[in-house]
């Protein structure tokens, strides 16, 4: 079942590149878990152990492989000023979103997952963080749904605003990379400004992804996990391996697909445990949180770009 869902998710992403396979996977899981016919959903009880295993194990393996998409040299080439902008955007968005979530009365687990997804790299970041914070399965699905909705809206709005503000191609790419949520959405947001914008956007976005490891480690320590999760250590190790330049492009391409497959399988499994009636209970408050978090990322990054002269 998980394999079939992943195949469908990859197929949809291939046809519509702006749509993340991870998003499709979690939506499929929610659909399967909420089909009418039985109060507990249509999935037989025998599926539960396998889905639980997939939700926990596959995502961690996927995060480890995600490290192979990053090279330390590419990030350092951005320069100190841009790296400070990235750090300020991630920290400001994460902390601001958590504070607002608390003020809105949302569960801490949901606020933390939303803060992680919006500040780092969308659904993949949500999937990485969900293993170290107390949360409900529906919190994961809500966070992924929000990051998909607002990331899609922002990727369409950003190039329009960039043109109105008279930003250069490089600045437009930097803004997209620093503020748009999903990697696929970053490419769409930067594309109207040309190849130079896309190139800048990708590197800036990957510099945000690097911060996933320390963020998960810090949050884990606050939850009493004094040692970094093993999958976070694996993620860092893979970054170092990629930075050696020894791996051929073919290996890196396979690893990228494998990471997507693993995380899509995990998110499908998580989605099957969600009940829409419970998910909708968060309603307007979750939408307010998503709006504010997107505004934080956009505002902090744009101000930073102006300060460092991008």
N, C-alpha and C positions, 0 to 999 in steps of 0.2 A: 504493500500500500504506500509506504513512504517513498519507495523507488519510483512508483508511478506518478506520485505527486511532484516529485523533483523533476521528472522528465517533462511534465506539463509546464512547470514553472520555467524551466530553461527554454522550452519552446516559445512561450509567450515573450520572454525577455529577448529572444533572438529576433522575433518579429517586430517588437516594440522596444528598442534599446533604451529608451528613457524610463522604462519600467523595470525595477529591480526584481530579479528572480526570487529574492528573499521575501519581498512583499507579496508576490503572487503565491508563494508557498504558504505563508501564514494565512492568507485569505482563503486558500483552498482548505486548510485545516479547519478554519472556523466554519466554512460551509459544510464540510463533512460532519463536523461535530454538532451541527444545528439542524440537519435535515429532519423533517417531521417524520413521525412514525413511532418513536419511543421517547419517553420522558428524559432518558439519559443520553439520547442521541442514537445514531444508527450503528455505532461501532460495537461489536461484541466485546464482552468483558475480557476475552482472551487476548485482545489487542493491547490492553492496558500496559502490561509489563514491557512490551517492545517499544511502545510509544514513549514510555517514561525513560527507557534507556536511550532512545534516540534524542530526546529533548536534552538530556544531560551530557551525553558523551560526544555526539557528533559535533555540536557547536564548539566544544573545546578543541577538538582536532582541527576544525575549520579555522579557528582563530590562530592556531599555531602556523598553519600554512599561509595565513594572511601576511605573516611577517616576511615572506619571500617576495612580496610586492614592493618592499621598501629598501632603499639603500641609504646609508647615513650620508654619503657624499652628496646625493641629490638634495637632501634636506639642508645641509650646511651651505650649499651653493646659493640658497635664498638670501643669505646675509643676516647679520645680527638683528637689524631693524625689523625685517619681516618675521623673523622667528619670534621676536617679542610680541608682534601683532597677533600671531597665531596663539601664543601662550595666553595673552590677555583675553582673546576672544573665547578660547576654550574655558579658561578659569571663570571669566565673567558670566558666560552663558550657563555653565554648570551650576555655579553657586547661586546666581540669580534665579534660575529655574527652580532649584530646590526650595529656596526661600519663598518664592511665589506659590509653589505647590503647597507648602505648609500653611501659608496665609489663606489659600482657597479651601483648606480642609481636605485635601486629597491624601490618600495613603502615601507614606514616606517611600515605600517601594516603587510606586508608580512615578512619583516625582523624580526619584533618582534615575529610573530608567529613561524617562523623557529627557532629563537633563543630560544624560550620557549620549543618547542618540542624537540630540540636536547639537551638542557641542563637539562631537567627535566624527562619527561616520555612519549615522543612521541605524538601520536594522542590525548590522553586524556588531555595532557597539552595544546596542540593547542586549543582543544575545550573549555578548561577553560578560556584561555586568550582571545579568540576571542570576548567574551562578554564585555571586558573593553577597547578595543582599536579600533580606526577607521580602518575599513578594508573592502575589497570587498569579496563577497562569494568565488570568484575564488582564493583569497589569502589563504583562509582556505584550499581549496582543494589542492593548490600547496604545502602548508606547510606539509599537511598530506602525499602527494605523495613523497615529498623529504625525510621525516623522515622514510617512509617505504622503499624506495630504498636504502638509505645510511645505515639505521639500519640493513637491510638484508645483505648488502655487508660486513659491519663491523663485524657482528656476525659470519660470515664465516671466515674472515681474522684474527680476534683476536686470536683464539686458535692456529693458525699456528704461528703467531708472538710470542705468549707467550711461545710456545715450543722452538722456535729459540733463544729466550732471556733467556731460562732456568728458567722461573718463576715457583715458587711453586704452588701447587693447590690453596692455600689460596690467593696468590697474583693474580693468574689468575682470580679467582672469584671476587676479589676486583676490578680488572681492568674492567672486564665485567660489574659489577654492577655500576661502576662509569662512564662508557663511552658509553655503548650500549644504544640505544634509547628506544625501547619498552620493556615492562616487558617480553613478550614472547620471544623476541629476546635475552634478557639477559640470559635466561635459556639455549637457544641453544648455545650461545657463551661460556658459562661456562661448559656445560655438558661433553665435551671431556676430561676435567681435573678431572672429578670424582665428587662424592657426596659432598666432602668438599668444592670444588670450587662452586658448585651450591648453597650450604647453605650460603656461604659468599656473593655470588653475589646477592641473594635475599635481604638480610638485607641491603647491601650497596645501592642497587637500591631503596628500600623503604625509606632510609634516604634522597635520592634525591627527592622523591615524597613529603616528608614533606615540602620541600622548595617551593612547588607550591603555598601554601597559602600566605606566605609573598611576593613572587614575584608578584603574581597577584595584591595584595594590593598595593605594591609600584608603579607598573605601572599604576594602576587605579588612584592613587593620582596624578601622573604626568599628567593624563588626566583630572584632576579637580574633581575626585570622592574622596572626603575627608573621606568618611566612607567606610570601607571594604564592598565589595558586600555581600549580605546576604548568598549566597551560599558558599562563602569562610568561613564565620563564622560557617556555618553548617558543613563544612569540618573539621574545627578545633575541633568543638564540638564532632564529631564522633570519631576523634582520641582519645580524652579524654575518651569517653565512652569505646572504645576498650581497652584502657590502664587500665581500672579498672579490667579487667579479668572476668567480670561478665557474659558476653555474651557467650552462648554455641557455639560450633563449627558449629552446624547446621545453626544457625542464621547468622553467619559470611559467611558461604558458600552461602546461599541464597542472602545475601547482595552483595557479589562479582558478582554473576550472574546478579542480578538486575542492578548494576552499569554499567556492560557491555551492557546490553540490552538498557538501557536509552541512553547511549552515542552513541551506534550504530545507534539508531533511529534518533538522532540529526544529526549525520554526514551524514546519507543517505539524510536527508532533505536538508542539505547544499549542498551536491553534485548535487542535481537536478537543482540547480540554476547556475551551472557552464557551460560555453560554451568552448569546447576544443580549438576553434580557438583563443579565448582570452587567455586561459591558456597557450598555446604554445608560446604566444608572449614574455613571460619572458625568454624562451629558455636557452641559455648557461649560462647567468648570474645566474640563479637560481641553475644550476648544480655546478657552481663555489662556490656559497654560501654554498651549502650542503656539498661539499667536504671539504671546509675550516672549517666549523663548526664541522664536524666529527673529523678532524685532531686536532682541538683545544681540544675537549673533551678527545680524546685519549692521546694526548701529555701531557696536564696538569695533568691528573689523573695518568699516568705512572710515571711522575716525582715526584708527591706527594707520591705515594706508595714507591718509592725508598727512599725518604727523611724520612718517618716515619717507615721504616723497615718492611713493609708488604711483 
